[in-house]
Amino acid sequence: MRLAGKLAVVTGGGSGIGRGIALAMAREGADVAISDIQVLNAEKVAAEIKALGRRVAAMKTDVTSAADVKAMIDRTRETFGKIDILVNNAGAAASPGMPFTNNTEEDWDRAFAVNTKSVFLTCKAIAPYLIERKSGRIINIASIAGPIAALTMPPYSVAKMGVITFTRIVAKELAPYGVTVNAICPGVLYTAFWEKLAAHIATTNPAFAGMTPRQVFEKRVADLVPLKREQTPDDIAWAAVFLASEEARNITGQALNVDGGVVMH
C-alpha cells in the first residue's frame, strides 16, 4: 500500500505496459485515471481496477492533441479532486528501418507526435498544478531503443531518446517545487510491434530465415540480454510504483533501464 490515498494518471493504460502500471499502482493503493485512444481497452482495465476496490475512471484521449490532453487533466481533477502521479506511457512504434532510408517522413512525424510531443503536452498541462501543490511525480516511459541507437527502428529510437532528454529538462525545472521527474526505459518485451519487427527480420536477414516471429524474438533476447530473459509489463510496472513512492523522493532526472542488463552505465 505504498501509494494509498494517491491518484495516478496513466496514459495508454488500456493495454500492455500501461495496463501493467495501472494495475500495479491500484494494488499499491492508488486510485487510477486511465486515458487511452482505445477507450474500450481503458474501460476493461478500469473494471479490473474497480474489482480491487479502487476508484477509477476511463477516458478516451488523443495524446497528440493539446485540447484532448487538457480535457483529460481537467476531467481527472474534477472527478478525483487531485492528481499525484502522472505516467506518460502512451506511445507507438514506427515501421522498421534497416536501412534508415526505408522510413518515410510520415514514419518520423508519427513517431515524434505519439512518443515525444505527447509527453511535452501532458507535462505542460499538469506542470502549473504540480508547481502550485509543490509535490508530485512524473514518470515517462522511454525505451532502451534510445540509448542503444536501435538500427531496427530509427524514428522510434530517436523519439524515445528525446523523451529521456526532455525528462531531464523538466526534472531540473520542477525540482525546486518538490516534483520528481524520471524515465523508465523498458527492454525487450514481446509486443505487437516486436512481432511485426521479428517477421521483418526473418524475411530480410538470412541468419533468421525460416524462423517464426517468436523464434526470432527469443534469439534476439538470447543475443542481447545478459540475463537471458525477456522483460514483462510487470517488470516495468513495479519500477514505476517505486519511482512514484515516497522511497524514491530523492530520485529525479534519471532514466532507469529495466532491460535485463542490455544497457549498463
ABEGO torsion letter per residue (X at the ends): XAABGBBBBBBGAABEAAAAAAAAAAAAGBBBBBBBABAAAAAAAAAAAAAAGBBBBBBBBBAABAAAAAAAAAAAAAAAGBBABBBBABBBBBBBBOBAAABBAAAAAAAAAAAAAAAAAAAAAAAAAAAAAGBEBBBBBBBAAAAAGBAABAAAAAAAAAAAAAAAAAAAAAAAAGBBBBBBBBBBBBBAAAAAAAAAAAAABAAABGBBAAAAAAAAAAAABAAGBBBBAAAAAAAAAAAABAAAAABBGBBBBBAGGABBX
